[in-house]
Amino acid sequence: MRMDGASAPPTIGHTRGSSTIRTEEVSVTRWVAYEDLDLRAHAGAGELRWRVEETARLACRQLDELYPLEQPEAPACGKDAIAAAERGAKQK
């Protein structure tokens, strides 16, 4: 299962007075192994969910460390990563 966000080219963001702040969207991709799980069983599905959430948490932490912000966006990052993983799983 692949977890990633859509990568976008740098965009022009917030404008304040005569200065413009340049923003850029970044993402990381992580793979979550699940071939050892029986996804038909509640325990297997629960383990996969835990793996996805833990992988999302670690990926978001890495992004926070590489690109620190004044106001952390970890909750949104984790939710977005989990949603992207779920969309990817449904496409298979």
C-alpha positions as CSV (number, residue, x, y, z in Angstrom):
1,M,0.0,0.0,0.0
2,R,1.4,3.3,-1.0
3,M,0.9,6.5,1.1
4,D,1.7,9.7,-0.6
5,G,0.1,13.0,-1.5
6,A,0.0,14.6,-4.9
7,S,3.2,16.5,-5.6
8,A,2.7,20.0,-6.9
9,P,5.1,22.5,-8.3
10,P,5.9,25.5,-6.1
11,T,3.1,28.0,-6.0
12,I,2.8,31.6,-5.0
13,G,1.1,31.9,-1.7
14,H,0.1,34.6,0.8
15,T,0.7,38.2,-0.2
16,R,1.3,40.8,2.5
17,G,2.0,44.4,1.5
18,S,4.6,44.5,-1.2
19,S,6.2,41.1,-0.3
20,T,5.0,37.7,-1.5
21,I,5.7,34.5,0.4
22,R,6.6,31.6,-1.8
23,T,5.1,28.3,-0.7
24,E,5.8,24.8,-1.9
25,E,4.0,21.5,-1.3
26,V,6.2,18.6,-0.4
27,S,5.4,15.0,0.3
28,V,7.0,11.7,1.2
29,T,6.1,8.2,0.1
30,R,6.0,5.2,2.4
31,W,5.1,1.6,1.7
32,V,3.0,-0.4,4.2
33,A,3.4,-4.2,4.0
34,Y,0.3,-6.2,4.4
35,E,0.9,-9.4,2.6
36,D,1.3,-11.2,5.9
37,L,-2.2,-10.2,7.1
38,D,-5.6,-11.9,6.6
39,L,-7.6,-8.8,5.7
40,R,-10.8,-10.8,5.9
41,A,-10.3,-11.1,9.6
42,H,-11.0,-8.3,12.0
43,A,-7.6,-8.6,13.6
44,G,-5.8,-8.4,10.3
45,A,-7.8,-5.4,9.2
46,G,-7.1,-3.7,12.5
47,E,-3.4,-4.4,12.3
48,L,-3.3,-2.9,8.8
49,R,-5.1,0.2,10.0
50,W,-2.5,0.5,12.9
51,R,0.4,0.1,10.4
52,V,-1.1,2.8,8.1
53,E,-1.7,5.2,11.0
54,E,1.8,4.6,12.5
55,T,3.5,5.0,9.1
56,A,1.5,8.3,8.6
57,R,2.6,9.6,12.0
58,L,6.2,8.8,11.3
59,A,6.1,10.4,7.8
60,C,4.5,13.5,9.2
61,R,7.1,13.8,11.9
62,Q,9.8,13.5,9.3
63,L,8.2,16.3,7.3
64,D,7.9,18.5,10.4
65,E,11.6,18.0,11.1
66,L,12.7,18.7,7.6
67,Y,10.3,21.7,7.1
68,P,9.5,23.1,10.5
69,L,6.5,25.5,10.6
70,E,5.5,28.0,13.3
71,Q,2.2,26.2,13.8
72,P,2.5,22.5,13.5
73,E,0.1,20.9,11.0
74,A,0.6,17.3,12.2
75,P,-3.2,16.5,12.7
76,A,-4.0,17.6,9.1
77,C,-0.9,15.8,7.8
78,G,-1.9,12.5,9.4
79,K,-5.5,12.7,8.3
80,D,-4.4,13.5,4.8
81,A,-1.9,10.7,4.7
82,I,-4.5,8.2,5.9
83,A,-7.1,9.4,3.5
84,A,-4.6,9.1,0.6
85,A,-3.7,5.5,1.7
86,E,-7.4,4.6,1.8
87,R,-8.0,6.0,-1.7
88,G,-5.0,4.0,-3.0
89,A,-6.3,0.8,-1.4
90,K,-9.7,1.2,-3.0
91,Q,-8.2,1.6,-6.4
92,K,-6.6,-1.9,-6.2
